[in-house]
Amino acid sequence: MEGAGSLGFVERKAGVGKIAVIGAGASGMMAAITAARSGGDVTVFEKNERVGKKILATGNGKCNFSNKDLSINHYYGNRDKLKACFDTFSGEDTLHFFQQAGMLVKEKRGCLYPWSEQASTVLDILRKEMKDVKTELSAEVKGISRDKKTGRFIISTLSGKEKEGYDAVILACGGCAAPKTGSDGGGFVLAKRMGHHIVPTVPALVQLRCKDGFLKAVAGVRCEARISLYEIGKEDRLVQEEEGELQFTDYGISGIPVFQLSRQAAYLMYEGRNAAAVIDLLPQMDGSTYDAMCMDRLRMAEDKTLEGFLLGLGNKKINLMLIKEAGYKPGDVAKGFGERQLKTLLLSYKNLRVHLLSANSFEHAQTTAGGVDFSEVTEGLESLKAPGLYFAGEILDVDGRCGGYNLQWAWTSGYIAGKNAAKRACMKREV
Ligand SMILES: Cc1cc2nc3c(=O)[nH]c(=O)nc-3n(C[C@H](O)[C@H](O)[C@H](O)COP(=O)(O)OP(=O)(O)OC[C@H]3O[C@@H](n4cnc5c(N)ncnc54)[C@H](O)[C@@H]3O)c2cc1C
């Protein structure tokens, strides 16, 4: 496959081969732009009344569109195939694409944003670059079939309209995350009908719901924490550990570290396993530092109440919740407890266990884990079940960590699908 080097776009006269792109999200728009620049006659079908709705919501409206560190360790999916994809269209190619269109870029701890910190900048650029692409809005695709004589694709929309004569089709309908933006899982139905297996889907980059009622008392508190996800069985198994700003909610836990392990937690619970998270509220304090802190505190306990004994360790709401959970009262005098009891109270700061109930729903998720089986597509993202059909974006069984990785996958897979669809469509027409 041709590398993107200087983006590898081949200037050709439009109108050679016809390509349909289904879905105008990040991946579909990139696929359409690439296919049109490669000489294809491209039509995008989008069920919403406008393109790129989800892009505007990304990065809290600032759009974290990529990351400086694009190691494939930040992704879930077939490693070899992912490596081949990122070798074809890398983070640098993404930067080049947006910078060539005039966008200045800002970096924050490796995460890349438009200088304007407005997601609308990214969307405006994509829309401008789609100048050679036909767009059908409010056009929900309900069926893809083939003309038996010509082998070309026919696209049927919800309104009953049929459009025929497509040499290639790119499915870029997204997954199930944030269905209000248009991605409601309908793409999986289309892929299934074309013969594809769908790897079970779960919400990812999402909050976790917990069984523990005590969380209500600390709802709204944010603090630095280390969170360890365990599968609970005969012997607890550590699955993943993350550090960062944790947010307590009245139903569970949220924040970046929770998002980062939510995928693994969601699959554990999908498989009917028990899962728990152990929260260390003093992540920077380990070993001898922690022991010394405990000794100091025990020495200074004197006539303090338990509330006074914990004062200064962390958020007041957390202190009060831990005292209550231990079965004590904030006004109890510390001296009335043995050293072991006080040490156990302090230890709950490093060892707060919450029992997971479920991942929050797709409505709240940033991405979808699972999707069209990656082993059923080529490195060029063409279907092995239905030649001429290509996939891009979240619809595939690929998902990344928080930090710009999912949009980067949309750009990379969109470019590859667009490039190869155009190659096939144009070759077919030339015969
Ligand atoms: C709140 C939020 C914040 C996020 N922030 C970031 C971030 O900062 N950085 C990052 O990397 N990732 C982020 N993500 C994830 C990222 O936005 C997605 O992974 C990415 O946009 C997926 O692109 P896509 O093109 O595959 O799918 P989508 O963007 O979901 O686009 C699919 C499109 O297809 C259309 N469609 C679906 N079915 C049909 C049909 N049958 N016919 C016609 N059209 C159809 C939909 O209407 C939609 O427009 C965020 C996600 C959310 C929800």
The ligand as a Gaussian input file, in Angstrom:
#p B3LYP/6-31G(d) Opt

LIG

0 1
 C      -18.137000      13.416000      24.607000
 C      -17.008000      12.803000      23.795000
 C      -15.745000      13.347000      23.880000
 C      -14.698000      12.762000      23.146000
 N      -13.462000      13.370000      23.194000
 C      -12.454000      12.843000      22.455000
 C      -11.179000      13.489000      22.409000
 O      -10.980000      14.597000      22.948000
 N      -10.177000      12.869000      21.708000
 C      -10.372000      11.685000      21.044000
 O       -9.433000      11.168000      20.442000
 N      -11.573000      11.083000      21.036000
 C      -12.618000      11.630000      21.696000
 N      -13.847000      11.038000      21.665000
 C      -14.025000       9.824000      20.814000
 C      -14.106000      10.221000      19.339000
 O      -14.914000      11.381000      19.207000
 C      -14.688000       9.106000      18.473000
 O      -13.974000       7.922000      18.693000
 C      -14.626000       9.454000      16.996000
 O      -15.271000      10.693000      16.767000
 C      -15.267000       8.352000      16.158000
 O      -15.373000       8.789000      14.839000
 P      -16.208000       7.937000      13.795000
 O      -16.159000       8.701000      12.524000
 O      -15.752000       6.538000      13.771000
 O      -17.701000       7.898000      14.370000
 P      -18.738000       9.072000      14.702000
 O      -18.046000      10.333000      15.029000
 O      -19.658000       8.506000      15.696000
 O      -19.483000       9.320000      13.328000
 C      -20.377000       8.397000      12.758000
 C      -21.341000       9.158000      11.879000
 O      -22.117000       8.241000      11.132000
 C      -23.466000       8.661000      11.103000
 N      -24.294000       7.474000      10.880000
 C      -24.453000       6.405000      11.684000
 N      -25.227000       5.485000      11.107000
 C      -25.588000       5.990000       9.896000
 C      -26.388000       5.503000       8.834000
 N      -26.996000       4.318000       8.888000
 N      -26.567000       6.279000       7.732000
 C      -25.962000       7.502000       7.645000
 N      -25.183000       8.013000       8.640000
 C      -24.991000       7.256000       9.739000
 C      -23.660000       9.316000      12.456000
 O      -24.752000      10.208000      12.455000
 C      -22.326000      10.011000      12.670000
 O      -22.315000      11.334000      12.166000
 C      -14.920000      11.608000      22.350000
 C      -16.210000      11.079000      22.276000
 C      -17.256000      11.673000      22.980000
 C      -18.637000      11.100000      22.882000

